[in-house]
Structures are given as C-alpha cells and as structure tokens.
C-alpha cells in the first residue's frame, strides 16, 4: 500500500464533515464530495478554505513561529517550545509545530484548489458569485503559499486539486512560488468586491494589501524583480487612498474588544466568535479559538492581593519582551503613547486581605491598586512609600515582566475558558502605511516614504486629553527624509505591530534576523546561525515522498 503524501487529498474526503461555517457561525456536517458540486456545497467548500486561517493565527503554533526567536520577544518561564527561541539542535525536522504548520497549509491549499477547479461545473450559481468565490479561494491560496515560502523557501507547488493518494512531490523554485502568489492576487484584486456584507471574507483592498506585502518581501529574495518596490508602494498607496480606511486617532482604540475590533483601520480580520460550537472552546487541537490572550502575560496571580481572574487573563508566560523592546523601541514615553497603550502597568486587587509589601503590612480591599509596573527605576524612598507592590525593570524575570494588552480577552465566560473570541486583525492600515514607507524609501521617493511613516508616528502621539499637548507631541514625533533608514522603519514596525505575528518575517525579509537576534535576544543569540532564516522541512514529508531526500531535500543546516 502506498504511503500517503502529506500534500495529498486525504483531507478532501473529510474536510466537509469537520469544518464550521465560520463566516455565518452555522455548522454543516457530513458534506461529501458530491455535495461540493451543488451551490450549497460549493459555498461550504469556500468556507472550509477559510478555516485553515485559524490553525495558524492567534494560537501557540503561529505565535511560536513568528514572535519567538526575534529581537522583540524571548521566552518566559513556561512552555515546551523554548528551543524555537533558543535555536538549539532540538529545533529539527521532527518539530511538531513545523509539521503541523506544513500539513495545515497544504490542507488549506488543496481545499482552495478543489473550489477553483470545480467552480465552472457548479450549476445554479450566478457568474458574479462564481467569480467572487473563486477570487476568494485564490486570495487564500496565495496567502497560504506566501506563508509557506517565507517559512520554508522552495516548497511543493500544486495549483490543481489532488484527488488520489500520491507520493510524488518536489520543491519548486522560490520564483515559481511567487509567480503563482502574484497571479492569484492580481486575479483576486480584479474580481473581489471592495466591501462585503459577510464580514471576514476577502475583499479587494485586502488582496491589494497582501500583494503589497508580498512584493515588498519578494524584493529582497532570490526572486526579486526590478519593479517590486515601486509596485508595492503603489498598491499600498491605493489601499490607503481608495477604499475609505483610516487610521484611528487613538492607537488603543484599534484593539478594543467587541464592536471596536471592526473599525475603520481594519482591512481584513480572521474571525473568532463567542459561539462555543464554532469557536472550538477549550481546544487548540483544531486551531480554533483565539488563544493569543494567554501568551504574553506575566505571573500576576501569585502576587500580594491577586489571584487569577478573567479581566487580567491566563498567565501562561510564553513570551517575554526583550530589554531591547522595552528600553529601545519604547524609550520615548513622553511623546509616544504606545508603551502605555501596549502594556499593562497596574493590577487591581482581586484577593482582599493583609499582606507584607515593601517591608510593611498593608491591607487591600477589592479594586485597590495591588501591583504597579512603572517601567522605570524609582527612587528608593519613593518605592518604599508605596502601599502596593512595585515591580521595576531591575525586578523583571521570566515570570515578571510587562504584559502586552492588545490580545487580552476579558469577555471570556470564566477564568479557565481557553477559546478567546477576539478577531485576529491580520491586515490593518497602520501596516499598509509602513509598507508604503519602506517601499517608497527603496524606490527612491523619500518624500512619500517619510510622509507615510510620519502618519503612523503622529497617530502614536495622540492622548486625547489636551489638544495643544497632542500637537506638540505629534510635532516631536516627526522625522525627516534624511533620517530615513531600514533600522528606523524596523523600529517603527516593532512598536506598532508588536506581537502581531509579523516580526520573524520582517527580520528574515530584511536580512537582519541573525544580526538582531544576536544583538537583542539573550536566549537565542548564542545559537542562531545563517541557515535559521528557513525552517526545517518536516521529516514526515521527506519520508513519504518517493525518492526521499533526493527528491525532496532538507533545508541546509538541519539533520
């Protein structure tokens, strides 16, 4: 009996029975192969193509492979995948997260292929709907291949539905993978509507944003084309100017839970929900439920006056901000409000009682300040005068450090409920501005580059308390064309997009991963090597391919 390739069609036989109808929060079971040829089944197929997004975004797998091992985050005290951050030999082709990422993305790709291939034969669909659904599938296929090529380099390329068991596979050149991604996204831009009443579906500006990101990335790869920077800038500019999106005045408002998540800055989001059936409550095995609320928290629940609670979150202590993040990226806390709006500095008492704090006995009532992280060192006398625990930078450990707030989910029904309901904001306009700034800088238009960069920096100055002070801070945040540099843009991306599953890609794309990890990640810097800019090909894939490693070679550096 032939071995089953990990990029075969096994999933297609069962996908319809397990997929939730994510876009409208209904569920359909036992959707078979024949059903896919009906209008209703075809729509279920498109929904299934979206479900792969949840296997990577806002869960530990996706966060580990994008946040860990960078200059902005290192490891907290807990977790089983510290070796990904440390770049030790344990990070090898048998790493479960690498295998699962590979599997899940190819499942998603084959689902997209099935939708695309079968679309012409589905009767009862209007041509407009047919074209839009195919464009959605091609947008998603491009997104999945883009993730693969960034993580693994040359990968197996298939744009036709696989319906039989196969052991044949090969690694296509990066240039060919990018060509498919670009073709899919240009089709999507042409066919997708500008807006959709079904929130969460791909739309034209999302495809344009993604293509801008793709071209910016390709521009530094072996597949680079001379026009990449200019086209990336033009596409980003189109998204900024043509579709009605706008930067919110207040950075913090972008991440307000609930209806605030669907705001004028969000171009495209991966949906989660409070519906326990469709959200995969208390399980990450199927990639559902937004679990990002757990990973960036310090161990607050053992401190005086505190216990674990819904408001402050589940402190899994996976990711700890580096000193570089806290002291360099967020050094300016006078003009730039993003430190205060990104990190939690006060914990209010949830466990009333009398405790010894700062060498004296204090009594907390419910809601009193119990813990304060000022973000800087206090005068000893000032610290001693406080009737609550003060945690200064010198006190930071792998258990105690500033908590990133943008993913916290206080709307979970109880403190042990794992499956968060926040949408994951995959594309937002602030990133589009930063793509435009970087693209135009390299295209030679420094004036445009600095204009777009300053829009993001200027918004970060907003405090909303005093108009004159806001204006002064905004003026202080402006940079000139002469100050433009890659480091400046990377620092701005680090502040604005912290934790949003982009940093590893940013450093690989700009060929700064090894340099920056060595300089700023105390746990990964000693081990990282040049070959770590790619992940290991899963050993299962090599073993199940006819010809083994000769037909499907491993990435350099991995055994």
C-alpha positions as CSV (number, residue, x, y, z in Angstrom):
1,X,0.0,0.0,0.0
2,X,1.5,3.4,-1.0
3,X,2.4,5.8,1.7
4,X,0.2,8.9,1.9
5,X,1.9,12.1,1.0
6,X,1.3,15.0,3.4
7,X,0.3,17.1,0.4
8,X,-2.3,14.6,-0.9
9,X,-6.1,14.8,-0.9
10,X,-6.8,12.9,2.2
11,X,-8.3,16.0,3.8
12,X,-10.7,16.5,1.0
13,X,-12.6,13.3,1.9
14,X,-13.3,14.6,5.5
15,X,-13.0,18.3,5.4
16,X,-16.6,19.0,4.8
17,X,-17.6,16.8,7.8
18,X,-15.4,18.8,10.2
19,X,-15.5,22.4,9.0
20,X,-17.6,25.0,10.7
21,X,-19.3,27.6,8.6
22,X,-17.1,30.3,10.0
23,X,-18.5,33.3,8.2
24,X,-22.0,32.9,9.5
25,X,-21.4,30.8,12.5
26,X,-23.6,27.9,11.4
27,X,-22.3,24.4,11.1
28,X,-22.8,21.7,8.5
29,X,-21.7,18.1,8.9
30,X,-21.3,15.2,6.6
31,X,-20.7,17.3,3.5
32,X,-19.4,14.8,0.9
33,X,-17.6,15.0,-2.4
34,X,-20.8,15.1,-4.4
35,X,-22.2,17.9,-2.3
36,X,-19.3,20.1,-3.4
37,X,-20.8,20.2,-6.9
38,X,-24.0,21.8,-5.6
39,X,-24.3,25.5,-4.9
40,X,-24.7,25.0,-1.2
41,X,-21.8,22.5,-1.1
42,X,-19.7,24.9,-3.1
43,X,-20.3,27.6,-0.6
44,X,-19.4,25.2,2.2
45,X,-16.1,24.5,0.3
46,X,-15.2,28.1,0.3
47,X,-15.9,28.4,4.0
48,X,-13.7,25.4,4.6
49,X,-10.9,27.1,2.7
50,X,-11.1,29.9,5.3
51,X,-10.9,27.5,8.2
52,X,-7.2,26.9,7.7
53,X,-6.5,30.5,8.9
54,X,-7.5,29.5,12.4
55,X,-4.8,26.8,12.5
56,X,-2.0,29.4,12.4
57,X,-3.3,32.8,13.7
58,X,-3.7,33.6,17.3
59,X,-2.6,30.2,18.7
60,X,0.6,28.9,20.2
61,X,1.8,27.3,17.0
62,X,1.6,30.5,14.9
63,X,2.9,32.8,17.7
64,X,5.8,30.5,18.3
65,X,6.9,30.5,14.7
66,X,6.5,34.3,14.2
67,X,7.0,36.0,17.6
68,X,9.6,33.8,19.2
69,X,13.3,33.9,18.2
70,X,13.3,37.6,17.2
71,X,14.7,40.8,18.7
72,X,11.4,41.8,20.3
73,X,10.4,38.7,22.3
74,X,12.2,36.0,24.1
75,X,11.0,33.2,26.3
76,X,9.0,33.4,29.6
77,X,9.2,30.7,32.2
78,X,6.7,28.3,30.7
79,X,6.1,26.4,27.5
80,X,7.5,23.4,25.7
81,X,8.9,25.1,22.6
82,X,11.7,27.3,24.1
83,X,14.1,25.7,21.7
84,X,12.5,27.6,18.8
85,X,13.5,30.8,20.5
86,X,16.9,29.4,21.5
87,X,17.7,28.0,18.1
88,X,19.2,24.8,19.6
89,X,19.6,21.4,17.8
90,X,16.2,20.3,19.3
91,X,14.6,22.6,16.7
92,X,14.7,19.9,13.9
93,X,12.7,18.3,11.2
94,X,10.6,16.4,13.7
95,X,9.3,19.5,15.5
96,X,5.6,19.1,15.9
97,X,4.7,22.8,15.2
98,X,6.7,22.7,11.9
99,X,5.0,19.5,10.8
100,X,1.5,20.8,11.7
101,X,2.1,24.2,10.0
102,X,3.1,22.3,6.8
103,X,0.2,19.9,7.0
104,X,-2.4,22.5,7.7
105,X,-1.3,24.9,5.0
106,X,-1.4,22.2,2.3
107,X,-4.8,21.1,3.5
108,X,-5.9,24.7,3.0
109,X,-4.3,24.9,-0.4
110,X,-5.9,21.7,-1.6
111,X,-9.3,22.9,-0.4
112,X,-8.7,26.1,-2.4
113,X,-7.7,24.1,-5.4
114,X,-10.9,22.0,-5.2
115,X,-13.1,25.1,-5.1
116,X,-11.2,26.7,-8.0
117,X,-11.2,23.6,-10.2
118,X,-14.9,22.7,-9.6
119,X,-16.3,26.2,-9.8
120,X,-17.0,26.0,-13.6
121,X,-19.2,22.9,-13.3
122,X,-21.4,24.0,-10.4
123,X,-24.9,24.7,-11.7
124,X,-27.2,27.3,-10.2
125,X,-24.6,29.9,-9.4
126,X,-24.6,33.3,-10.9
127,X,-21.4,34.2,-12.7
128,X,-20.8,37.1,-10.4
129,X,-20.9,34.9,-7.3
130,X,-18.8,32.2,-9.0
131,X,-16.1,34.7,-9.9
132,X,-16.1,36.2,-6.4
133,X,-15.8,32.8,-4.7
134,X,-13.0,31.7,-7.0
135,X,-11.2,35.0,-6.2
136,X,-11.6,34.3,-2.5
137,X,-10.1,30.9,-2.9
138,X,-7.2,32.3,-4.9
139,X,-6.6,35.0,-2.3
140,X,-6.5,32.3,0.4
141,X,-4.3,30.1,-1.7
142,X,-1.9,32.9,-2.2
143,X,-1.8,33.7,1.5
144,X,-1.1,30.0,2.3
145,X,1.7,29.8,-0.2
146,X,3.1,33.1,0.9
147,X,3.3,31.7,4.5
148,X,5.0,28.5,3.2
149,X,7.6,30.2,1.1
150,X,8.5,32.6,3.9
151,X,8.9,29.8,6.4
152,X,10.4,27.1,4.2
153,X,11.8,28.6,1.0
154,X,11.2,26.3,-2.1
155,X,8.1,24.2,-1.5
156,X,5.9,21.8,-3.4
157,X,3.7,23.7,-5.8
158,X,0.3,22.5,-6.8
159,X,-2.5,24.5,-8.3
160,X,-4.8,21.6,-9.2
161,X,-7.0,19.6,-6.8
162,X,-5.3,16.4,-5.7
163,X,-7.9,13.6,-5.6
164,X,-5.8,10.5,-5.3
165,X,-3.1,9.3,-3.0
166,X,0.3,10.3,-4.3
167,X,3.9,10.0,-3.2
168,X,5.3,12.3,-5.9
169,X,6.5,15.7,-4.7
170,X,9.2,18.2,-5.4
171,X,10.4,21.6,-4.3
172,X,9.6,24.4,-6.8
173,X,12.0,27.4,-7.1
174,X,11.0,30.4,-5.0
175,X,10.5,32.4,-8.2
176,X,7.8,30.0,-9.3
177,X,6.0,30.1,-6.0
178,X,6.0,33.9,-6.0
179,X,4.7,33.8,-9.6
180,X,1.7,31.8,-8.5
181,X,1.1,34.0,-5.5
182,X,1.2,37.1,-7.6
183,X,-1.1,35.7,-10.3
184,X,-3.6,34.7,-7.7
185,X,-3.6,38.0,-6.0
186,X,-3.9,40.0,-9.2
187,X,-6.9,37.9,-10.1
188,X,-8.3,38.5,-6.7
189,X,-7.9,42.3,-6.9
190,X,-9.7,42.2,-10.2
191,X,-12.6,40.1,-9.2
192,X,-13.2,40.7,-5.5
193,X,-15.7,43.4,-4.4
194,X,-14.5,46.4,-2.4
195,X,-16.6,45.5,0.5
196,X,-18.6,42.5,1.7
197,X,-21.7,42.3,3.8
198,X,-20.4,39.0,5.1
199,X,-17.6,40.3,7.4
200,X,-14.4,38.3,7.2
201,X,-14.5,37.4,3.5
202,X,-11.6,38.5,1.4
203,X,-12.2,41.9,-0.4
204,X,-10.3,43.9,-3.0
205,X,-8.3,46.1,-0.6
206,X,-7.2,43.0,1.4
207,X,-5.9,41.4,-1.8
208,X,-4.1,44.7,-2.7
209,X,-2.6,45.0,0.8
210,X,-1.4,41.4,0.7
211,X,0.2,41.8,-2.7
212,X,2.0,44.9,-1.5
213,X,3.4,42.8,1.4
214,X,4.3,40.0,-1.0
215,X,6.2,42.3,-3.4
216,X,8.0,44.0,-0.5
217,X,9.1,40.6,0.6
218,X,10.0,39.3,-2.9
219,X,12.1,42.4,-3.4
220,X,14.8,41.1,-1.1
221,X,14.6,37.5,-2.2
222,X,16.3,35.5,-4.9
223,X,13.1,36.0,-7.0
224,X,13.3,39.8,-6.8
225,X,12.1,41.9,-9.8
226,X,13.1,45.4,-10.5
227,X,9.6,46.7,-10.2
228,X,8.8,45.2,-6.8
229,X,9.4,48.2,-4.6
230,X,7.6,50.7,-6.9
231,X,4.6,48.3,-7.3
232,X,4.4,47.6,-3.5
233,X,4.3,51.3,-2.8
234,X,1.7,51.9,-5.4
235,X,-0.5,49.1,-4.1
236,X,-0.2,50.3,-0.5
237,X,-1.0,53.8,-1.6
238,X,-4.1,52.6,-3.4
239,X,-5.3,50.8,-0.2
240,X,-4.6,54.0,1.8
241,X,-6.4,56.4,-0.6
242,X,-9.2,54.5,-2.4
243,X,-11.3,52.4,0.0
244,X,-12.2,54.7,2.9
245,X,-10.0,53.1,5.5
246,X,-8.4,55.5,8.0
247,X,-6.1,55.4,11.0
248,X,-8.0,55.8,14.2
249,X,-6.9,58.8,16.3
250,X,-6.2,56.6,19.3
251,X,-3.9,53.5,18.9
252,X,-5.6,51.9,21.9
253,X,-9.0,52.0,20.2
254,X,-7.8,49.7,17.5
255,X,-7.7,46.8,20.0
256,X,-10.9,47.5,21.9
257,X,-12.8,44.2,22.2
258,X,-16.2,43.7,20.6
259,X,-17.6,46.0,18.0
260,X,-14.5,48.2,18.3
261,X,-12.5,45.5,16.6
262,X,-14.4,46.1,13.4
263,X,-13.1,49.7,12.9
264,X,-12.0,51.9,10.1
265,X,-8.4,50.8,10.4
266,X,-9.1,47.0,10.0
267,X,-8.7,45.9,6.4
268,X,-9.2,42.2,7.0
269,X,-9.6,40.1,10.1
270,X,-9.6,36.4,10.9
271,X,-12.8,35.7,12.7
272,X,-13.4,34.1,16.0
273,X,-16.7,34.1,18.0
274,X,-18.3,33.5,21.4
275,X,-20.2,30.6,19.9
276,X,-18.6,27.6,21.7
277,X,-19.5,25.2,18.9
278,X,-17.9,27.1,16.0
279,X,-15.1,28.6,18.1
280,X,-13.6,25.3,19.3
281,X,-14.0,26.0,23.0
282,X,-11.2,24.8,25.3
283,X,-9.3,23.2,22.4
284,X,-6.4,24.3,20.2
285,X,-6.2,20.9,18.5
286,X,-8.3,22.1,15.6
287,X,-6.7,25.5,15.6
288,X,-9.9,27.3,16.6
289,X,-10.5,29.8,19.3
290,X,-8.3,32.9,19.7
291,X,-5.8,31.8,22.3
292,X,-3.4,34.8,22.0
293,X,-4.8,36.2,25.2
294,X,-2.7,33.7,27.2
295,X,0.8,34.0,25.9
296,X,2.1,37.5,26.7
297,X,1.2,37.6,30.4
298,X,3.4,37.7,33.5
299,X,2.7,35.7,36.6
300,X,0.5,38.2,38.3
301,X,-1.8,35.7,40.1
302,X,0.7,34.8,42.9
303,X,1.4,38.3,43.9
304,X,0.0,40.0,47.0
305,X,-3.7,40.9,46.6
306,X,-4.0,39.0,43.3
307,X,-5.5,35.7,42.1
308,X,-6.2,34.5,38.6
309,X,-9.2,36.3,37.1
310,X,-10.9,36.9,33.8
311,X,-10.0,40.5,33.5
312,X,-6.3,40.1,33.9
313,X,-6.1,36.8,31.9
314,X,-4.5,33.4,31.9
315,X,-0.8,33.9,32.6
316,X,0.9,31.2,30.5
317,X,4.1,33.2,30.4
318,X,5.2,32.1,27.0
319,X,6.6,35.3,25.5
320,X,8.7,37.9,27.4
321,X,9.6,41.3,25.9
322,X,13.3,41.8,25.4
323,X,15.2,44.6,27.0
324,X,15.6,46.0,23.5
325,X,11.8,46.2,23.2
326,X,11.3,47.9,26.5
327,X,14.3,50.2,26.6
328,X,14.9,51.0,22.9
329,X,11.7,50.6,20.9
330,X,9.6,52.2,23.7
331,X,12.3,54.5,25.1
332,X,10.2,57.6,24.3
333,X,7.3,57.6,26.7
334,X,6.7,61.3,26.7
335,X,5.8,61.8,23.0
336,X,4.9,58.3,22.0
337,X,1.8,56.9,23.9
338,X,2.2,53.3,22.6
339,X,4.2,52.0,25.6
340,X,1.3,52.9,28.0
341,X,-1.3,51.7,25.5
342,X,0.5,48.4,24.7
343,X,1.5,47.2,28.2
344,X,-0.4,46.7,31.5
345,X,1.1,48.7,34.3
346,X,-1.5,48.4,37.1
347,X,-3.1,45.3,38.6
348,X,-6.1,45.9,40.9
349,X,-6.7,43.7,43.9
350,X,-8.9,40.6,43.4
351,X,-7.9,38.9,46.6
352,X,-8.6,41.3,49.5
353,X,-6.5,40.8,52.7
354,X,-3.5,41.9,54.6
355,X,0.0,41.4,53.2
356,X,3.6,42.3,53.8
357,X,4.6,44.6,50.9
358,X,7.8,46.8,50.7
359,X,8.7,45.7,54.2
360,X,5.4,46.8,55.8
361,X,2.0,45.4,56.4
362,X,-0.8,46.6,54.1
363,X,-4.4,45.8,53.7
364,X,-6.1,45.6,50.3
365,X,-9.8,46.0,49.5
366,X,-11.2,44.7,46.3
367,X,-10.2,47.1,43.5
368,X,-7.3,48.7,45.3
369,X,-4.0,49.0,43.4
370,X,-2.1,45.9,44.3
371,X,0.8,45.9,41.7
372,X,2.4,48.6,39.7
373,X,5.0,48.3,37.0
374,X,6.2,51.9,36.4
375,X,8.5,50.9,33.6
376,X,11.5,52.7,35.1
377,X,13.5,52.7,38.3
378,X,12.1,54.7,41.2
379,X,14.0,56.5,43.9
380,X,14.3,54.0,46.8
381,X,12.3,56.3,49.2
382,X,9.5,56.7,46.7
383,X,9.3,53.0,46.2
384,X,9.2,52.4,50.0
385,X,6.4,54.9,50.4
386,X,4.0,52.9,48.1
387,X,1.4,50.7,49.7
388,X,1.4,48.2,46.9
389,X,4.0,46.0,45.2
390,X,6.3,47.9,42.8
391,X,8.0,45.9,40.1
392,X,10.8,47.9,38.5
393,X,12.8,46.9,35.4
394,X,15.6,45.6,37.6
395,X,13.0,43.1,39.1
396,X,12.0,41.7,35.7
397,X,12.3,37.9,35.4
398,X,10.9,35.2,33.1
399,X,7.9,35.3,35.4
400,X,7.6,39.1,36.0
401,X,7.6,41.5,33.1
402,X,5.2,43.9,31.3
403,X,2.1,42.3,29.9
404,X,1.1,43.1,26.3
405,X,-2.6,44.1,26.4
406,X,-3.7,44.1,22.8
407,X,-4.8,40.4,22.9
408,X,-6.4,40.3,26.4
409,X,-9.9,38.9,26.4
410,X,-11.9,39.8,29.5
411,X,-15.1,38.8,27.8
412,X,-14.4,35.1,28.2
413,X,-17.1,33.5,30.4
414,X,-14.7,32.3,33.1
415,X,-11.1,32.4,34.1
416,X,-10.3,28.9,32.8
417,X,-12.1,29.3,29.4
418,X,-9.4,29.0,26.8
419,X,-11.0,29.8,23.5
420,X,-11.0,33.5,23.2
421,X,-13.5,35.3,20.9
422,X,-11.5,38.3,19.6
423,X,-11.0,38.6,15.9
424,X,-7.3,38.5,14.9
425,X,-6.5,41.7,13.0
426,X,-4.5,40.3,10.1
427,X,-4.3,43.4,7.9
428,X,-4.7,46.9,9.3
429,X,-4.0,50.2,7.8
430,X,-1.1,51.2,10.0
431,X,0.9,48.3,8.4
432,X,-0.1,49.5,5.0
433,X,1.4,52.9,5.8
434,X,4.6,51.2,6.9
435,X,4.7,49.0,3.8
436,X,4.4,52.2,1.7
437,X,7.1,53.9,3.7
438,X,9.6,51.1,3.2
439,X,8.7,50.5,-0.4
440,X,9.0,54.2,-1.4
441,X,12.2,54.6,0.5
442,X,13.8,51.8,-1.6
443,X,12.1,53.1,-4.7
444,X,13.9,56.4,-4.2
445,X,10.9,58.5,-3.2
446,X,12.0,59.6,0.2
447,X,9.4,62.4,0.4
448,X,6.5,59.9,0.1
449,X,8.2,57.4,2.4
450,X,8.6,59.9,5.2
451,X,5.0,61.2,4.8
452,X,3.6,57.7,5.3
453,X,5.9,56.9,8.2
454,X,5.0,60.1,9.9
455,X,1.3,59.4,9.7
456,X,1.8,56.3,11.9
457,X,4.2,58.1,14.2
458,X,1.9,61.1,14.5
459,X,-1.1,59.0,15.5
460,X,1.0,57.4,18.2
461,X,1.3,60.9,19.9
462,X,-2.5,61.1,20.5
463,X,-3.5,61.2,24.1
464,X,-6.9,62.9,23.8
465,X,-6.6,64.9,26.9
466,X,-5.2,68.2,25.7
467,X,-5.3,69.3,22.1
468,X,-2.2,71.5,22.3
469,X,-0.1,68.8,24.1
470,X,-1.2,66.3,21.4
471,X,0.0,68.7,18.7
472,X,3.3,69.3,20.5
473,X,3.9,65.5,20.9
474,X,3.0,65.0,17.3
475,X,5.5,67.6,16.1
476,X,8.2,65.9,18.2
477,X,7.4,62.6,16.6
478,X,8.1,63.7,13.1
479,X,11.2,62.5,11.2
480,X,12.8,63.9,8.1
481,X,13.8,62.3,4.9
482,X,17.4,62.5,5.9
483,X,16.7,60.3,8.9
484,X,15.1,57.5,6.9
485,X,16.7,54.1,7.2
486,X,15.8,50.5,7.4
487,X,16.5,50.5,11.2
488,X,14.1,53.4,11.7
489,X,11.4,51.5,9.8
490,X,12.1,48.2,11.6
491,X,11.9,50.0,14.9
492,X,8.6,51.6,13.9
493,X,7.2,48.3,12.8
494,X,8.4,46.8,16.1
495,X,6.5,49.4,18.2
496,X,3.3,49.5,16.1
497,X,2.9,45.8,15.3
498,X,4.4,44.2,18.4
499,X,3.2,40.6,18.8
500,X,1.0,40.6,15.7
501,X,2.8,37.6,14.0
502,X,4.9,39.7,11.7
503,X,8.3,40.2,13.4
504,X,10.1,37.0,12.3
505,X,9.0,37.6,8.7
506,X,10.2,41.3,8.9
507,X,13.7,40.3,10.1
508,X,14.0,37.5,7.5
509,X,12.8,39.7,4.8
510,X,15.3,42.5,5.6
511,X,18.2,40.0,6.1
512,X,18.6,41.2,9.7
513,X,17.3,38.2,11.7
514,X,20.7,36.8,12.7
515,X,22.2,40.2,13.4
516,X,19.3,41.4,15.5
517,X,18.8,38.1,17.4
518,X,22.5,38.1,18.3
519,X,22.3,41.7,19.5
520,X,19.0,41.7,21.3
521,X,17.7,38.2,22.2
522,X,19.7,36.9,25.2
523,X,18.4,33.3,24.8
524,X,18.8,32.9,21.1
525,X,21.8,35.0,20.2
526,X,24.5,32.5,21.0
527,X,23.0,29.7,18.8
528,X,21.4,31.3,15.8
529,X,23.1,30.6,12.5
530,X,22.6,31.9,9.0
531,X,20.5,28.8,8.0
532,X,17.9,29.6,10.6
533,X,16.3,32.1,8.2
534,X,14.4,29.0,7.0
535,X,12.6,26.3,9.0
536,X,13.3,22.6,8.6
537,X,11.2,20.7,6.1
538,X,9.1,18.2,8.1
539,X,10.8,14.8,8.2
540,X,7.4,13.2,7.5
541,X,7.2,15.0,4.2
542,X,10.6,13.7,3.1
543,X,9.9,10.2,4.3
544,X,6.6,10.0,2.5
545,X,8.0,11.3,-0.8
546,X,9.1,8.8,-3.4
547,X,12.9,9.2,-3.6
548,X,13.2,10.6,-0.1
549,X,15.7,13.4,0.5
550,X,17.0,13.2,-3.1
551,X,13.5,14.1,-4.4
552,X,12.6,16.4,-1.6
553,X,15.8,17.7,0.0
554,X,16.0,19.1,3.5
555,X,16.9,22.8,4.1
556,X,20.6,23.3,4.8
557,X,21.7,23.1,8.4
558,X,19.0,20.6,9.6
559,X,19.7,16.9,10.1
